[in-house]
Amino acid sequence: MVVVKPRVEFVGTVPSEDSLLKELELCARVCYKSEDKITQDSAKKLLTSLLNKKKPHWSVFEMMDIKIRFIISRHISHEFVRHRIASFLQESTRYVDYKKKGEVEFIEPLWIKELIRTASVENVNGLIVDIWAKNLRDSEKTYFTLREQGVKPEDARGSLTHDLKTELIYKANLRQWFHTFDMRCDKAAHPDMVYAMSLARDLMRAQYPTLFGGLHG
Ligand SMILES: Cc1cc2nc3c(=O)[nH]c(=O)nc-3n(C[C@H](O)[C@H](O)[C@H](O)COP(=O)(O)OP(=O)(O)OC[C@H]3O[C@@H](n4cnc5c(N)ncnc54)[C@H](O)[C@@H]3O)c2cc1C
């Protein structure tokens, strides 16, 4: 059994900020037939104004897609796939045989991370961490035993806990990324969701500061 931390990374070709802005500008200027106004630095000004309007010209930001891979727990991935204006690919618990891999990976949830941090102060926290870790070990053991008895991965998977690691690619246009960050980085969302989505937001902020730099949090 291995316990890993959540992480995120871009997938595939990641346009530079310059090329992304230029392509969006080209699309936007079709609306106004103002392609003749394109200069070396006109994209940033135009797109900032379209984004900051009282009612942003959202459809312009639907013209480019970005893919991010999330390494998260299965319980959080269930929430991701509720977003309908996005495309997904996810590690299969039917086709991946953890017995063949020799171990099952689990995600360290934030509440456990916090208990581990304070375990030396409050002994009871150490006890809770042990109970949690034992549950992971037991679920892995049950899975392996079922596999040895010939049970298929797609059936044995039911014994694994929701903290099972999964990999999920979330592909969305920029408008949908804004919407997703708005909903999922908010404190009303589950802390593990806020954590994973904030990592993605920071990635986008670093790559595309003109568009995502203004997001708070
Ligand atoms: C804090 C929190 C708590 C939640 N709790 C629950 C819960 O208890 N139970 C539960 O079932 N779900 C829950 N959800 C999930 C939530 O109901 C949404 O399914 C999920 O957040 C996707 O949001 P969305 O519909 O805005 O986004 P998307 O599906 O990504 O859609 C993006 C936008 O497209 C538009 N759109 C998409 N589909 C349609 C449509 N069919 N008709 C009209 N417009 C559409 C809407 O403007 C929508 O905001 C929760 C979500 C959050 C963030």
The ligand as an ORCA input file, in Angstrom:
! r2SCAN-3c Opt
* xyz 0 1
  C     -20.592     23.060     -2.768
  C     -21.319     22.111     -3.680
  C     -22.244     21.234     -3.164
  C     -22.941     20.349     -4.000
  N     -23.847     19.496     -3.450
  C     -24.549     18.664     -4.253
  C     -25.532     17.763     -3.728
  O     -25.760     17.716     -2.533
  N     -26.174     16.944     -4.581
  C     -25.975     16.981     -5.935
  O     -26.626     16.239     -6.670
  N     -25.050     17.798     -6.454
  C     -24.328     18.642     -5.666
  N     -23.389     19.461     -6.220
  C     -23.148     19.403     -7.672
  C     -23.921     20.516     -8.406
  O     -25.316     20.342     -8.230
  C     -23.602     20.534     -9.912
  O     -24.080     19.343    -10.510
  C     -22.136     20.609    -10.208
  O     -21.502     21.530     -9.367
  C     -21.940     21.074    -11.653
  O     -22.238     22.474    -11.700
  P     -22.922     23.178    -12.890
  O     -24.199     22.511    -13.226
  O     -22.989     24.651    -12.657
  O     -21.770     23.022    -13.991
  P     -21.673     22.281    -15.388
  O     -22.416     21.023    -15.451
  O     -20.225     22.228    -15.602
  O     -22.327     23.288    -16.387
  C     -21.771     24.590    -16.633
  C     -22.914     25.557    -16.836
  O     -23.583     25.203    -18.046
  C     -24.978     25.443    -17.896
  N     -25.692     24.173    -18.032
  C     -25.152     22.929    -18.039
  N     -26.092     21.997    -18.205
  C     -27.267     22.665    -18.280
  C     -28.631     22.278    -18.425
  N     -28.998     20.995    -18.516
  N     -29.563     23.220    -18.474
  C     -29.238     24.548    -18.372
  N     -27.989     25.002    -18.214
  C     -27.009     24.067    -18.171
  C     -25.182     26.069    -16.526
  O     -25.113     27.471    -16.634
  C     -23.979     25.551    -15.753
  O     -23.622     26.353    -14.641
  C     -22.691     20.346     -5.407
  C     -21.742     21.230     -5.924
  C     -21.047     22.107     -5.082
  C     -20.014     23.039     -5.692
*
